[in-house]
Amino acid sequence: MFETKIKVGDRLIGEGEPVFIIGEIGINHNGSLATAKRLIDGAVFAGCDAVKFQKRTPELCVPYDQWYVERDTPWGRMTYIDYKHKVEFGIAEFAEIDRYCRERGILWFASCWDEESVDFIEQFNPPLYKAASASLTDLPLLRKMQATGKPLMLSSGMSQMVEIETAVSHLDPFNLMLAHSTSAYPCPVEQLNLRMILTLKTRYPDIPIGYSGHEVGLAPTWAAVALGATFVERHITLDRAMWGSDQAASVEVMGLHHLVRDIRDIEKALGDGIKRVYPAEEKMIAKLRRVKTAPTAETYAAPAD
């Protein structure tokens, strides 16, 4: 069986295609459209294929018993529900994000955390949707996103294998992408379990498998590509010391630039698995090899009686 290739914008995602690289802006903009634009600029500079935001209806996503719990924020002490509204973009901000991403030539989409948010984002006709790991068990929400006809990227953090299997069984596998992830921010390297990429590729040979990373550093994401991830997602920030729950698990702009650059080198280095002599080796054969032709089995065959 051959892995399905998913069309996103003018790109194909799947085996044999360039790795699709996503800069996850999420809520690292802290409610500032100017910061969001700087993060988009950073993703463009780094060479990302897309940026991703998050969209929530706070009243649906925040448990009621947490609404009026007060917390300290950069804007002063406020209730949790007020804070969630403070960092949530509305129609004007997303309209400007849509315009700006088109101007900069980069795709954008969003993780929708509730059905109303799907309806909200759908008016911008995104090329795909993302279901966050926390939403993997929310089957009505998953079906709502797939019902738009757009590809769905499903992240698998904080999940048992049976929960992944249940989610996939309720979705159209031919319009689905599945990302291995561990939902810790930042994630200790010993909990990344990157070999799950191989497990998922074996279990779902028809579904593009990728990686959504929350670790500190770049090496595990490079390893994920070497293991066969067809798309990768990393959070992007202007400064890891900025206020916000995801900043410490994010990559700053220059780090993202290095990540993308080296992913492209890894793609080239992996090759096709067919052994051949390259032109650069020809001079070395002439210079270093005493026996110019490799012996065959016949060379060592016993003489006939």
C-alpha positions as CSV (number, residue, x, y, z in Angstrom):
1,M,0.0,0.0,0.0
2,F,1.2,3.5,-0.7
3,E,0.8,6.5,1.6
4,T,-1.8,9.0,0.5
5,K,-0.4,12.4,-0.4
6,I,-2.4,15.3,1.0
7,K,-2.7,18.5,-1.1
8,V,-2.3,21.7,1.0
9,G,-2.3,24.9,-1.1
10,D,0.0,24.1,-4.0
11,R,2.0,21.6,-1.9
12,L,1.8,17.8,-1.5
13,I,2.5,16.3,1.9
14,G,3.5,12.7,2.0
15,E,6.3,10.2,1.3
16,G,8.8,11.4,-1.3
17,E,7.7,15.0,-1.0
18,P,9.7,17.8,0.8
19,V,8.9,18.0,4.5
20,F,6.1,20.4,5.1
21,I,7.4,22.8,7.9
22,I,5.0,24.7,10.1
23,G,5.8,27.6,12.4
24,E,3.3,27.3,15.3
25,I,2.5,30.9,16.4
26,G,-0.4,29.7,18.6
27,I,-1.0,32.3,21.2
28,N,2.7,33.4,21.4
29,H,1.5,36.7,20.0
30,N,0.0,37.5,23.5
31,G,-3.0,39.2,21.8
32,S,-0.8,41.6,19.8
33,L,-1.4,41.8,16.1
34,A,2.0,43.6,15.7
35,T,3.7,40.7,17.4
36,A,1.8,38.2,15.2
37,K,3.1,39.9,12.1
38,R,6.6,39.8,13.4
39,L,6.2,36.1,14.0
40,I,4.9,35.6,10.5
41,D,7.9,37.6,9.2
42,G,10.2,35.3,11.2
43,A,8.6,32.2,9.8
44,V,8.9,33.5,6.2
45,F,12.6,34.4,6.9
46,A,13.2,30.9,8.3
47,G,11.7,29.2,5.2
48,C,8.5,27.7,6.8
49,D,5.8,26.5,4.5
50,A,3.0,27.7,6.8
51,V,2.2,29.3,10.1
52,K,-0.5,28.1,12.5
53,F,-2.6,30.0,15.0
54,Q,-5.1,28.8,17.6
55,K,-8.8,29.7,17.9
56,R,-11.1,29.2,20.9
57,T,-14.4,30.4,22.1
58,P,-13.4,31.0,25.7
59,E,-16.8,30.3,27.2
60,L,-16.8,26.9,25.6
61,C,-13.2,26.0,26.2
62,V,-12.6,27.2,29.7
63,P,-14.2,25.2,32.5
64,Y,-16.7,27.3,34.4
65,D,-15.1,26.7,37.7
66,Q,-11.9,28.5,36.3
67,W,-13.6,31.5,34.8
68,Y,-13.2,33.8,37.8
69,V,-9.9,32.5,39.2
70,E,-7.6,35.5,39.2
71,R,-4.1,35.4,37.9
72,D,-1.3,37.9,37.3
73,T,-0.7,38.8,33.7
74,P,1.3,41.5,31.8
75,W,-1.9,43.6,31.8
76,G,-2.4,43.3,35.5
77,R,-4.4,40.9,37.7
78,M,-7.5,39.6,36.0
79,T,-9.8,36.6,35.9
80,Y,-8.9,33.7,33.7
81,I,-11.9,34.1,31.4
82,D,-10.9,37.8,30.9
83,Y,-7.3,36.7,30.2
84,K,-8.5,34.2,27.6
85,H,-10.4,36.9,25.8
86,K,-7.4,39.2,26.0
87,V,-5.2,36.9,24.0
88,E,-7.9,35.8,21.6
89,F,-8.0,37.3,18.1
90,G,-11.3,38.3,16.5
91,I,-12.5,38.9,13.0
92,A,-10.5,42.1,12.4
93,E,-7.2,40.5,13.5
94,F,-7.7,37.3,11.5
95,A,-8.7,39.3,8.5
96,E,-5.4,41.2,8.7
97,I,-3.5,38.0,9.3
98,D,-5.1,36.5,6.2
99,R,-4.2,39.6,4.1
100,Y,-0.7,39.7,5.5
101,C,0.1,36.0,5.0
102,R,-1.1,36.3,1.4
103,E,1.2,39.4,1.0
104,R,4.2,37.5,2.4
105,G,3.4,34.3,0.4
106,I,3.0,31.9,3.3
107,L,0.0,29.6,4.1
108,W,-1.8,30.0,7.5
109,F,-4.3,27.8,9.3
110,A,-5.5,27.2,12.8
111,S,-6.1,24.7,15.6
112,C,-9.8,25.1,16.4
113,W,-10.8,24.1,19.9
114,D,-14.6,24.1,19.5
115,E,-17.2,23.9,16.8
116,E,-18.0,27.6,16.8
117,S,-14.3,28.3,16.1
118,V,-14.4,26.0,13.1
119,D,-17.2,28.1,11.6
120,F,-15.3,31.3,12.4
121,I,-12.0,30.2,10.7
122,E,-13.8,28.6,7.8
123,Q,-14.8,32.1,6.5
124,F,-11.1,32.6,5.7
125,N,-11.0,29.3,3.6
126,P,-7.8,27.9,5.3
127,P,-6.0,25.1,3.4
128,L,-6.3,22.7,6.3
129,Y,-7.2,22.4,10.0
130,K,-5.3,21.2,13.0
131,A,-6.8,19.3,15.9
132,A,-4.7,19.8,19.0
133,S,-3.7,16.8,21.2
134,A,-6.2,17.9,23.8
135,S,-9.0,17.5,21.1
136,L,-8.1,14.0,20.0
137,T,-10.9,12.5,22.0
138,D,-13.5,15.2,20.9
139,L,-15.0,13.2,18.0
140,P,-17.8,15.8,17.2
141,L,-15.1,18.5,16.8
142,L,-12.9,16.3,14.7
143,R,-15.8,15.4,12.4
144,K,-16.8,19.1,12.2
145,M,-13.3,20.0,10.9
146,Q,-13.2,17.2,8.3
147,A,-16.7,18.0,7.2
148,T,-15.3,21.3,5.7
149,G,-13.6,19.1,3.1
150,K,-10.2,20.4,4.2
151,P,-7.4,18.1,5.3
152,L,-7.2,17.5,9.1
153,M,-3.8,17.3,10.9
154,L,-4.4,15.3,14.1
155,S,-1.8,15.6,16.9
156,S,-1.5,12.6,19.2
157,G,0.0,13.9,22.5
158,M,-1.5,12.9,25.9
159,S,-3.0,9.8,24.3
160,Q,-3.0,6.1,24.5
161,M,-2.7,4.1,21.3
162,V,-6.4,3.0,21.7
163,E,-7.4,6.6,21.7
164,I,-5.5,7.3,18.5
165,E,-7.0,4.3,16.9
166,T,-10.5,5.3,17.9
167,A,-10.1,8.8,16.5
168,V,-8.7,7.6,13.2
169,S,-11.5,5.0,12.9
170,H,-14.1,7.8,13.0
171,L,-12.3,9.9,10.3
172,D,-11.7,9.8,6.6
173,P,-8.1,8.4,6.4
174,F,-7.6,9.8,2.9
175,N,-7.9,13.4,4.1
176,L,-6.0,12.9,7.4
177,M,-2.4,13.6,8.6
178,L,-1.3,12.2,12.0
179,A,1.5,13.9,14.1
180,H,3.4,12.1,16.8
181,S,3.7,14.4,19.8
182,T,4.3,14.5,23.6
183,S,2.3,17.2,25.3
184,A,4.9,18.6,27.8
185,Y,6.0,22.2,27.6
186,P,9.0,21.9,27.3
187,C,9.3,18.2,26.8
188,P,12.2,16.3,28.4
189,V,14.1,14.5,25.7
190,E,13.6,11.1,27.3
191,Q,9.9,11.5,26.9
192,L,9.9,12.3,23.2
193,N,9.7,8.7,22.1
194,L,10.6,9.4,18.5
195,R,10.3,5.8,17.4
196,M,6.6,6.3,17.7
197,I,6.9,7.8,14.2
198,L,8.0,4.4,12.9
199,T,5.1,2.8,14.9
200,L,2.6,5.1,13.3
201,K,4.0,4.7,9.8
202,T,3.7,0.9,10.2
203,R,0.2,1.1,11.7
204,Y,-1.1,3.7,9.2
205,P,0.8,3.2,5.9
206,D,-1.8,5.2,4.0
207,I,-1.7,8.3,6.3
208,P,1.1,10.9,6.2
209,I,2.9,10.8,9.6
210,G,4.6,13.9,11.0
211,Y,6.0,15.3,14.2
212,S,4.9,18.1,16.5
213,G,7.7,18.9,18.9
214,H,7.8,20.9,22.2
215,E,11.4,20.1,23.2
216,V,14.2,22.5,23.9
217,G,16.7,22.4,21.0
218,L,16.6,21.3,17.4
219,A,18.2,17.8,17.2
220,P,15.1,15.8,18.0
221,T,13.2,17.4,15.2
222,W,16.0,16.7,12.8
223,A,15.9,13.1,14.0
224,A,12.2,13.0,13.4
225,V,12.8,13.9,9.8
226,A,15.5,11.2,9.5
227,L,12.9,8.7,10.9
228,G,10.5,9.6,8.1
229,A,8.3,12.5,9.4
230,T,6.6,14.0,6.3
231,F,5.7,17.3,8.2
232,V,7.0,18.9,11.3
233,E,5.6,21.7,13.5
234,R,7.5,23.7,16.1
235,H,6.3,26.7,18.1
236,I,8.0,30.0,17.1
237,T,8.7,32.9,19.4
238,L,10.5,36.2,19.4
239,D,12.0,35.5,22.7
240,R,11.8,32.3,24.8
241,A,11.7,34.5,28.0
242,M,8.5,36.2,26.9
243,W,5.4,35.9,29.0
244,G,3.2,32.9,28.0
245,S,2.8,29.2,28.6
246,D,4.3,28.1,25.3
247,Q,7.2,30.4,25.0
248,A,9.8,28.2,26.8
249,A,8.9,25.3,24.4
250,S,9.3,27.5,21.4
251,V,12.1,28.2,18.9
252,E,13.4,31.7,18.3
253,V,13.6,33.0,14.7
254,M,17.3,32.3,14.1
255,G,16.9,28.8,15.6
256,L,13.9,28.1,13.3
257,H,16.0,29.3,10.4
258,H,18.7,26.8,11.3
259,L,16.1,24.1,11.8
260,V,14.6,24.6,8.3
261,R,18.0,24.9,6.6
262,D,19.2,21.6,8.1
263,I,16.0,19.8,7.4
264,R,16.5,20.6,3.8
265,D,20.1,19.3,4.0
266,I,18.8,16.1,5.7
267,E,16.3,15.5,2.9
268,K,19.1,15.7,0.3
269,A,21.4,13.6,2.4
270,L,18.9,10.7,2.9
271,G,18.9,10.0,-0.9
272,D,17.0,7.1,-2.4
273,G,18.7,4.1,-0.8
274,I,20.2,2.8,-4.1
275,K,23.9,2.3,-4.0
276,R,25.8,4.0,-6.8
277,V,29.3,5.5,-7.5
278,Y,29.0,9.3,-7.6
279,P,31.1,11.5,-9.9
280,A,33.0,12.9,-7.0
281,E,34.2,9.3,-6.2
282,E,35.7,8.6,-9.6
283,K,38.9,10.5,-8.9
284,M,39.2,8.6,-5.5
285,I,38.9,5.3,-7.3
286,A,41.7,6.2,-9.6
287,K,43.8,7.5,-6.8
288,L,43.2,5.0,-4.0
289,R,41.9,1.7,-5.3
290,R,44.5,-0.9,-6.1
291,V,42.0,-3.4,-7.6
292,K,39.8,-1.3,-9.9
293,T,36.9,-3.8,-10.3
294,A,35.2,-5.5,-7.5
295,P,35.6,-9.3,-7.6
296,T,32.5,-11.3,-8.5
297,A,31.4,-14.7,-7.2
298,E,33.0,-16.3,-10.3
299,T,36.4,-14.9,-9.4
300,Y,36.5,-17.3,-6.4
301,A,34.7,-20.2,-8.0
302,A,36.5,-23.6,-7.7
303,P,38.1,-24.8,-10.9
304,A,36.1,-27.4,-12.8
305,D,37.3,-31.0,-12.6
